[in-house]
Amino acid sequence: MIHLRTTKRTELVHVIGEVARIVDASECKSGVCHLYVPRTTAAVIVNEGYDPDVAHDMEGAFDRLVPRDPKFRHAEGKSDSHIKTALCGSSETIWIENAQLALGRWQVIFFFEFDGPRRRELRVKIVPD
């Protein structure tokens, strides 16, 4: 499990290092790494992420795509966060090959906060072949 503390309402947090350390510690040579966020206002995504402006651009794009709006019928103040999470998803599965995450050249793993700042957890399960 990875414990996170977000600092903004919408925030993309680079977590590939923590996930890679868990995979390494598992000594799994081949299998899958399941990632899961047990919340309705945060997500986990695999995306391009080595350019430092990616997080800034994605955070802004999601806020423009689904703005915080008091006119939502589900008016508890975080309806936009629920919609953004539904668009991204609360889980990812990544293959493990040769004891490493089998990601594409530019792919990284992000935790995506939509209702921060908060303390969060990202659950990690390694399943060998």
C-alpha positions in Angstrom: 0.0 0.0 0.0 1.2 3.5 -0.8 0.1 6.3 1.5 -0.2 9.8 0.0 -1.0 13.3 1.2 -2.2 15.6 -1.5 -1.9 19.4 -1.3 -4.4 20.7 -3.9 -8.0 20.0 -4.8 -7.0 18.7 -8.2 -3.5 17.1 -8.2 -1.6 14.6 -10.3 1.0 12.7 -8.1 3.8 10.7 -9.8 3.9 7.3 -8.0 5.8 5.1 -10.4 8.8 5.0 -8.1 6.8 3.7 -5.1 5.0 1.1 -7.3 8.3 -0.1 -8.9 9.8 -0.5 -5.4 6.9 -2.7 -4.3 7.2 -4.8 -7.4 11.0 -5.1 -6.8 10.4 -6.1 -3.2 7.9 -8.8 -4.2 10.6 -10.6 -6.3 7.9 -11.4 -8.8 9.5 -12.2 -12.2 6.3 -12.4 -14.3 2.7 -11.6 -13.4 0.6 -8.5 -12.9 0.5 -5.5 -10.7 -3.0 -4.4 -9.7 -3.4 -0.8 -8.5 -6.7 0.3 -6.8 -7.9 3.5 -5.2 -10.7 2.8 -2.7 -12.4 6.2 -3.1 -14.9 7.8 -5.4 -13.0 11.1 -5.8 -9.5 9.9 -6.8 -8.1 7.8 -9.5 -5.0 6.0 -10.8 -3.9 6.4 -14.4 -1.1 5.3 -16.7 -0.1 8.1 -19.0 2.8 10.0 -20.5 4.6 11.8 -17.7 8.2 12.5 -18.1 7.6 16.1 -19.2 7.1 18.2 -16.1 4.3 20.2 -17.7 2.1 17.1 -18.2 0.7 17.2 -14.6 -0.1 20.9 -14.9 -1.8 20.5 -18.3 -3.8 17.4 -17.2 -5.0 19.0 -14.0 -6.2 22.1 -15.8 -7.8 20.1 -18.6 -9.9 18.1 -16.2 -10.9 21.2 -14.3 -12.1 22.8 -17.6 -13.7 19.6 -18.8 -15.7 19.1 -15.6 -15.8 22.4 -13.7 -16.9 22.6 -10.1 -20.6 23.7 -10.5 -23.1 24.2 -7.7 -25.9 23.4 -10.2 -25.2 19.7 -10.2 -28.3 17.8 -8.9 -26.0 15.7 -6.7 -25.1 18.9 -4.8 -22.8 17.8 -2.0 -19.9 19.9 -3.3 -17.9 17.2 -5.0 -20.0 16.1 -7.9 -17.3 17.2 -10.3 -14.8 14.9 -8.5 -17.1 11.9 -8.9 -17.4 12.5 -12.6 -13.7 13.0 -13.1 -13.0 9.7 -11.3 -15.6 7.9 -13.4 -13.7 9.2 -16.5 -10.3 8.0 -15.3 -11.2 4.9 -13.3 -10.1 3.7 -9.9 -7.9 0.8 -11.0 -5.1 -0.1 -13.4 -3.4 -3.4 -14.2 0.2 -3.5 -15.4 2.1 -6.5 -16.5 5.3 -7.5 -14.8 7.9 -8.9 -17.2 11.5 -9.8 -16.2 10.8 -8.5 -12.6 9.9 -5.0 -13.9 6.7 -3.1 -14.8 6.1 -3.5 -18.5 5.3 0.1 -19.3 5.8 1.8 -22.6 8.7 4.1 -23.2 7.0 7.3 -21.9 4.4 5.8 -19.6 4.3 6.5 -15.9 1.8 5.9 -13.1 -0.1 8.7 -11.5 -2.4 9.0 -8.6 -5.0 11.6 -9.6 -6.7 13.6 -6.7 -9.9 15.3 -7.5 -11.1 16.4 -4.0 -8.1 17.3 -2.0 -6.2 18.1 -0.1 -6.5 14.7 1.6 -4.7 11.7 3.0 -5.1 8.9 0.5 -4.1 5.3 -0.1 -3.2 3.5 -3.3 -3.5 -0.3 -2.9 -1.0 -2.5 -4.7 -1.5 -6.2 -5.3 1.2 -8.3 -7.1 -0.1 -11.5 -8.6 2.6 -13.8 -10.1 1.9 -16.0 -13.1 
